[in-house]
Amino acid sequence: MPREPYNIYMKKELSDLLERSIDMELTVSDLYGLYSQLFDEDRDFWWVLCLEEKNHAALLKSARIYLNIDRLPQEALINDFNVLDKSVSAVSAKLEEYRNNPPTMNDAYAFARFVEDSAAEIHMQKVVSSQSDDRILKIFHELGRGDANHSERINGLIQKRGINA
């Protein structure tokens, strides 16, 4: 059954949600890039997550550039501006704080787990790891399938390091 076309207001809202989702992925990428500089023993781990978050943003940017917004499935985006805005603000504030006053490993890794357990990141992980009959979501899945399970991977690192976070 074909999807009903979005009206002009829905298109604007989807476009805004897409932009905020891209901001979220890039902000988290910046955070993990900083971690890769701060924590030598886990540099590669954080650098890989940094690149994967950039990849999530690139997937969303590609959707914005190459797809008519009418063709973007609503499941591809979290549909709550407040959740996205709060998430981006929290990560941005912590990123600024950490640039000025480097965190302990405990604090940094606990915050990374908090970020990955946030609604915005959980949603993106579902999009890149879910199976769907929608052709566009299948493309997202194929392109992002190696980027899943950030929360599990961070939890594994926390356990490996014996961090009480």
C-alpha positions in Angstrom: 0.0 0.0 0.0 1.6 3.3 -1.1 2.3 5.9 1.6 0.2 9.0 1.5 2.3 12.0 0.4 3.3 14.4 3.2 1.8 17.8 3.2 4.0 20.9 3.2 4.0 21.2 7.0 5.0 17.5 7.5 7.8 18.0 4.9 9.2 20.9 6.9 8.9 19.0 10.2 10.6 15.9 8.6 13.3 18.1 7.2 13.9 19.8 10.6 14.0 16.4 12.3 16.5 15.2 9.8 18.7 18.2 10.4 18.5 17.7 14.2 19.3 14.0 13.8 22.3 14.8 11.8 23.5 17.3 14.4 23.1 14.6 17.1 25.2 12.1 15.2 27.9 14.6 14.5 28.0 15.9 18.1 28.4 12.3 19.4 31.1 11.8 16.8 32.9 14.8 18.1 32.6 13.5 21.7 34.1 10.1 20.7 36.8 11.8 18.7 37.8 13.8 21.9 37.8 10.5 23.9 40.2 9.0 21.3 42.6 11.9 22.0 42.2 11.8 25.8 42.4 8.0 26.5 45.5 6.5 24.8 44.8 3.0 25.9 41.4 3.0 24.1 42.3 5.4 21.3 41.3 2.9 18.5 38.0 2.0 20.2 36.8 5.6 20.4 38.1 6.4 17.0 36.1 3.6 15.4 33.0 4.8 17.3 33.7 8.4 16.2 33.8 7.2 12.5 30.7 5.1 12.9 28.8 8.1 14.3 30.0 10.1 11.3 28.7 7.3 9.1 25.3 7.6 10.7 25.3 11.3 10.0 26.4 10.6 6.4 23.5 8.2 5.9 21.1 10.8 7.1 22.7 13.5 4.9 22.5 11.2 1.9 18.8 10.8 2.6 18.4 14.6 2.7 20.4 15.1 -0.5 19.3 12.3 -2.7 15.8 11.4 -1.6 12.6 13.3 -1.9 11.4 13.8 1.7 8.2 12.1 0.6 10.1 8.8 0.2 11.8 8.9 3.6 10.1 6.5 6.0 9.0 8.1 9.2 10.6 5.2 11.1 14.0 6.5 9.9 13.8 9.5 12.3 13.0 10.0 15.9 9.9 12.1 15.9 10.4 14.1 19.0 12.1 17.5 18.7 12.4 17.8 22.5 14.3 14.5 22.8 16.7 15.5 20.0 17.2 19.0 21.3 17.9 17.8 24.9 20.3 15.1 23.7 22.2 17.5 21.4 22.4 20.1 24.2 23.5 17.6 26.8 26.3 16.2 24.6 27.4 19.6 23.4 27.6 20.9 27.0 29.6 17.9 28.1 31.9 18.1 25.1 32.7 21.7 25.9 33.2 20.9 29.5 35.5 18.0 28.6 37.5 20.1 26.2 38.2 22.7 29.0 38.5 20.2 31.9 39.4 16.6 30.7 37.3 14.0 32.5 38.3 11.0 34.4 37.9 7.7 32.5 35.1 6.8 34.8 33.1 10.0 34.1 33.8 9.9 30.4 32.9 6.3 29.9 29.7 6.6 32.0 28.6 9.6 30.0 29.2 7.6 26.7 27.0 4.8 28.1 24.4 7.5 29.0 24.5 8.9 25.5 24.2 5.6 23.8 21.2 4.7 26.0 19.5 8.0 25.1 16.4 7.8 23.0 18.0 9.5 20.0 20.9 7.0 19.8 18.8 4.0 20.5 16.5 5.0 17.6 19.5 5.3 15.2 20.8 2.0 16.3 17.4 0.4 15.6 17.3 2.0 12.1 20.8 0.7 11.1 20.2 -2.8 12.6 16.6 -3.5 11.9 15.1 -5.6 9.1 12.4 -3.9 7.0 10.5 -4.3 3.8 11.0 -0.6 3.1 13.6 -0.2 0.4 15.1 2.9 1.9 15.3 1.4 5.4 17.0 -1.7 3.8 19.6 0.6 2.3 20.2 2.2 5.8 20.5 -1.2 7.3 23.0 -2.4 4.7 25.2 0.7 4.9 25.1 0.8 8.7 25.0 -2.8 9.7 28.6 -2.8 11.0 27.9 0.2 13.2 25.4 -1.3 15.6 25.6 -2.1 19.3 27.5 0.9 20.5 26.0 0.6 23.9 27.0 -3.1 24.2 30.5 -2.3 23.0 30.9 0.5 25.5 29.6 -1.7 28.3 32.2 -4.3 27.3 35.0 -1.7 27.5 33.7 -0.5 30.9 33.9 -4.1 32.2 37.3 -4.7 30.6 38.7 -1.6 32.3 37.0 -2.4 35.6 35.3 0.9 35.6 32.6 1.5 38.2 30.3 3.5 36.0 
